[in-house]
Amino acid sequence: MTTTAMTTAMSTPADRTRGLRILAEARRPAPGLDGPPPPLPGFAASAFNPLVADTAERCLRAHHGEPPAPGRTALLLASASGDLDTARAIERSAEPGQRTGPLLFFQSNPNAVLGHISARWGLTGPIVAICPAEAEPGLVPAEAFELAALLLQDGDADRVLAVAVEQTPDGDRAAAVLLAGPAAGNRPG
C-alpha cells in the first residue's frame, strides 16, 4: 500500500524540510491516542523506547501498510532530552544496596530501539541517533531534516524515517516523518 506524497506537513514548516518530500507522518499524542504507547518487549522502566517504536510504526504503516518496507530506508532518531526515565532508573539502581538490571544497560543506548524497528520492518539503510541543539517537543528538528537530506543526497538511502522524541514535565511528545528526496524537477542544481 502506498500513499501519495504530502506536500505540506501537519505543522512542519516547508523551510524546515530542506525541500524533502514528506511521504507520511505520525505524532504522539494524537487524536484518540492520549494513553501511553503499547509495551515493547525487552524495554522496561520507561515510556521513551515504546514511544519511539509506536510513532515509527504508525508512520511506516501510513505509507507502507504492513511490514516489510521495500527499498533502503534509513532510520534517524533525534532527541535533545534522551530517555530521562531510563537514566533516572539507572541512577536509582546505582544507590547502595541496589542492583542494576541488564535491560537498563541495553535500553539506555538509543540504537537498541532503532535496531528493533529496523529488524521488524526490514529497514536496510543507516541507523543514526542525534542530540539536536534545538528541539521543540512534537516536531522533528531542523537538524534531522538536514541529516536526512545528506543521507539521501549521498545515496545512503532511498527514504529516511526521522523520529523525534522529547520527554518533558508536561508529558512525552513524539513526531515521525518518512522522507524522500525532492521530486525530479525540484532537485537542487
C-alpha positions in Angstrom: 0.0 0.0 0.0 1.4 3.4 -1.0 0.2 6.8 -0.3 0.8 9.9 -2.3 3.4 12.3 -1.1 2.2 15.0 1.1 3.5 18.4 0.1 2.8 20.1 3.4 3.1 18.6 6.8 1.0 18.9 9.9 2.9 21.9 11.5 6.2 21.2 9.7 7.1 24.5 8.0 8.3 24.0 4.4 11.6 25.7 5.1 12.5 23.1 7.8 12.0 20.2 5.3 15.1 21.2 3.2 12.9 20.5 0.1 12.4 16.9 1.0 9.1 15.2 0.3 7.1 14.0 3.3 5.6 10.7 2.4 3.9 10.0 5.7 3.9 11.3 9.3 2.7 10.4 12.8 2.5 12.1 16.1 2.1 11.1 19.8 -0.1 12.2 21.5 -2.6 12.3 18.6 -6.4 12.4 18.5 -7.6 9.1 20.0 -4.0 8.3 21.3 -3.9 10.0 24.6 -2.7 7.0 26.6 0.7 5.5 26.8 2.1 3.6 23.9 1.8 -0.2 24.0 4.6 -2.0 26.0 7.6 -3.0 24.0 9.2 -6.4 24.9 12.7 -6.1 26.2 12.3 -2.4 27.3 11.3 -1.6 30.9 11.1 1.4 33.3 10.5 4.0 30.6 7.9 5.0 28.0 10.7 6.5 25.8 11.5 3.5 23.7 7.9 2.3 23.3 7.1 5.8 22.2 9.8 5.8 19.6 8.7 2.4 18.3 5.0 3.2 18.3 5.4 6.5 16.5 7.8 4.9 13.9 5.3 2.1 13.4 2.4 4.4 12.8 4.4 6.5 10.3 5.6 3.4 8.4 2.2 1.9 8.3 0.7 5.1 7.0 2.9 4.7 3.9 3.6 1.0 3.5 0.7 -0.8 5.3 2.3 -4.0 6.7 6.0 -4.7 7.1 8.4 -5.1 5.5 9.3 -1.7 3.9 10.7 -2.0 0.4 14.0 -0.4 -0.6 16.6 1.2 1.6 15.2 3.2 4.4 17.5 5.0 6.9 16.3 5.4 10.5 17.1 8.6 12.3 16.3 9.3 16.0 16.5 12.9 17.2 16.2 13.7 20.9 17.6 16.5 23.0 16.2 15.1 26.2 17.1 11.5 25.6 15.5 8.7 27.7 15.2 10.5 31.0 13.2 7.7 32.7 15.9 5.1 32.0 18.6 7.5 33.1 16.8 8.0 36.4 16.2 4.3 36.8 20.0 3.6 36.3 20.8 6.4 38.8 18.4 4.8 41.4 19.9 1.4 40.8 23.4 2.7 41.5 22.5 3.6 45.1 24.0 1.4 47.8 22.2 -1.9 48.2 20.6 -1.7 44.7 21.3 -3.7 41.7 21.2 -2.6 38.0 19.2 -4.8 35.8 20.8 -5.7 32.4 17.8 -4.4 30.4 18.6 -0.9 31.7 22.0 -1.0 30.1 20.6 -2.4 26.8 17.8 0.2 26.5 20.0 3.2 27.6 21.5 3.0 24.1 19.1 4.7 21.7 20.3 2.4 18.9 18.6 -0.5 20.7 15.1 0.6 19.9 16.2 1.6 16.4 17.5 -1.9 15.8 14.2 -3.3 16.9 12.3 -1.1 14.4 14.8 -1.9 11.7 14.5 -5.6 12.2 10.7 -5.5 12.4 10.4 -3.5 9.2 13.4 -4.9 7.3 15.0 -1.4 7.0 18.4 -1.7 5.3 19.6 1.9 5.5 21.9 3.5 8.0 20.8 3.9 11.7 21.6 7.2 13.3 20.8 8.8 16.6 21.4 12.5 17.2 21.0 15.0 20.0 19.9 18.2 18.3 21.0 21.6 19.7 17.4 22.8 19.4 14.3 20.7 19.8 10.6 21.6 20.2 8.5 18.7 21.6 6.2 17.3 19.0 8.3 18.5 16.0 11.1 16.9 14.0 14.0 19.3 14.4 15.7 21.1 11.6 19.0 19.1 12.2 17.1 15.9 11.5 15.9 17.2 8.1 19.5 18.4 7.3 20.9 15.0 8.1 18.1 13.2 6.2 18.9 15.4 3.2 22.6 14.4 3.4 21.7 10.6 3.7 19.5 10.9 0.6 22.0 13.0 -1.4 24.9 10.7 -0.7 22.8 7.7 -1.9 22.9 6.0 1.5 19.2 5.6 1.5 16.1 6.0 -0.8 14.0 7.1 2.2 14.6 8.3 5.7 12.3 7.7 8.7 13.1 10.6 11.1 11.6 10.2 14.6 11.9 12.9 17.3 11.0 12.2 20.9 11.2 14.6 23.9 10.4 13.9 27.5 9.1 17.0 29.3 7.4 17.8 32.6 4.2 18.3 30.5 4.4 14.8 29.0 6.3 12.9 26.4 5.9 14.1 22.7 6.9 12.3 19.5 6.8 13.0 15.8 7.9 11.0 12.9 8.2 11.7 9.2 9.0 9.4 6.3 11.1 11.4 3.9 12.2 11.1 0.3 14.3 13.3 -1.9 12.9 16.2 -3.8 10.8 15.4 -6.9 12.9 15.1 -10.1 12.0 18.6 -11.3 12.8 20.1 -7.9 16.3 18.8 -7.3 18.9 21.5 -6.4 21.1 22.2 -9.3 
